[in-house]
């Protein structure tokens, strides 16, 4: 008799501790490190938005390169440049003239419901006002439809552009003259007077923009309010802001950049006046750098992921298979991906976590409360807890053991470390029913 596989929990909770030294992965509007106050102490923060994008791009790049469980599957692209991408495809794949391709692509997308920048401003005229997360082949699909319906769409486009050039009539009872009827976007036309996009073309554009089988849209979701018929997606991944388990530690690093040409001229100068001219650095400035051990958390709703994939058109069996692949890639990205700001000057993307804790449950579990009191890094004989990395591991696992004794739905806990000191520490800690694994793939049952 074949033994049945136990049902997996709905939620996969991930908890991670990583120590970063002299980095600046995210900045505020003033170029300073982002911080929060928690437990009465200032902490450094890496926003969930920065983390999610790093994870999403990491998974997409691997899939496009044919690496990992999502190899060959469709992924999404978040951009304001869908008109430009569609026009480029019309030009290169269908032989359209560049200007006509761009004008047509913009008109079709605009008539579908997307809002564009001011036509008078060349830098934004052909960019949508909001970032739109859609399957990466959306531009190719829209371009193929436009090319296939070239004759009727050219006629519609000419009528649409002609109607756009007619100033809007002032509303009855207002003193606004027609020539003053422009709105803040430079649009001088009543949208109701524009010829609608042919139904067949509108359907084709909505189908191209739909999430379809883009795995990362099912994982991270999307929100598009401008087109009511284009579905929003409630993402299956919930991400928390990462924060340091100890108080914020920051240094304002003064730097001086050398001017190679000046130094070379000074080195070979035959005239003392020429040599004296080259004193001083080519450029100087300051950059803020942070260090600390960060706690990071995310959770995957497996049921929501399957629902999203089925809503995108997958059969239940295909959705179940794709969901398993998506989960494996999500866990890999959660562990490996890192925001790339200042990566060349800080090598931040080479960081590996000190500890990853993964487990299943019937609800999400966030363990941020374990670090409400900031870790005191003074030696233990002076009343502190010692270095934040090992101390954070002790806190996290103690918190997990305490919660696990009171929440019977928590199961299949697994631990992964890339730090030999932490590996030795785990030998001394009591973590019941937690399996230690050596690879990311083993973090999920």
Phi, psi and omega in degrees: 000130182281130179281130182286149178282130180299144181294138180280149178293154182293324186245134173253112180264134180239134179227135188219141172241129179220139180257125182241142183232125175051062180231171175210071186289333177219151180224158175271189184294344179260005181082009181265158177299144177282141182223161170224161172254123181218132182064028179077009181228146177285134179235150170283151185225140168245116189293151178296329179298316179295320180294313184298319179295317178301318180293316181297315180292322178301313180294319180296316181296321178294317180297317180293333179272002180076027182246139173086179186293342179263011181305128178084353180274159181287138175234172184257169178222127180255114186203163171261004191257028184295327177294319179294319181293320178295317180296320179297322178291320176300321183287312187277323185262339185236003172075020179283153174289144190304308184295318180296321180299317182291316180298318181292315181299316180296316181297317181297313181292322179294317180293338176286336178135352180283140179263140182245169178289175182295127180299335181284347180251106188299329184292333183238000186304324184249021176251138174293154183289336180238155172290135181240121180267111183218164178305144187299336181267014182302313179300321179295319182293316180294319179297320180297320178292316180300316180296322181289332180248036189303313186295306180294327181286330175294318179295317178296317181300315181298320178292322180295314180292323178295319179293327179295331183280352180273124180298146178290143177283142179293148178292149179300133178092000178252161181260004184289126178282153181306321183288350179253014188272013179292144172269185186292345180265005180082007180274127185245028186228140173287123184301331182291340182271355181278140177294131183291152175296136178308141186305318181299319180288320178300317178298318180297318180293316179298323177294319179295322181281342182299153182302327181048228185258023178289111188296319185288336174290320176297325181285308191258349176077174175201157178228124179224103184272343188286332181240108186297326184281347181270119191291139167278159182232123175279109187300151179274348182256130173248127184237142177252155173294137174277146180214158181284142180279348173243174180297154183300137176234120186223145174230136174267104187273119175279133178230152176231123181259132182277146174262107186301317183295318179297315182293324178293319178295320179295320182297325184252017183293137176254357181234130184295331178292321178296320180292318182294334182295340190257022178287150176092163181282160178287328180199144177229161179180185178234147170222141179273137178231145182237156175223154177157170175259122185258140169261131183229141184219143171208160179220144178249125175268102185295322180294317179296323179298313179296321178299315180298318182291321177290323177295334178279356175115001180281145172291156182306319181293318179294320179296320179296318179294316180294325181295321178295317179296318180296321179297315179300317181288324177298315180296319177300314180294322179300321182280321192262326188286152180207140177305143191263006179301134179060023185295326183287333182260352180233350181054035184294330184289352177273001182291146174236145183291147175287325181205140171236128175244125179231139176202163179260157177194173179267006174203163177288154176227117178254127184256025180300332182299338179297340185240022177299319172275120182296145180291131175270114186275007173297155178302154182298328180287353176247019175090002180264187180250359182085189183307144187295328182299296178299321180296322178295322178298315179300314180298312184298313183288326175296318179297318180295317180298319180296313181293319182298332178288344184247352181234094186294346180285343179287127183205173178052043178292137181223145184237135176228132176228149174246013183242117181299329177293320177291324178299318178292324179296323181299332178297336184262353185259146178268102178235085184297142175059027175250125181265129177271130184237165184247353182225157178298323183300333183275359181288337179245134180287000000 
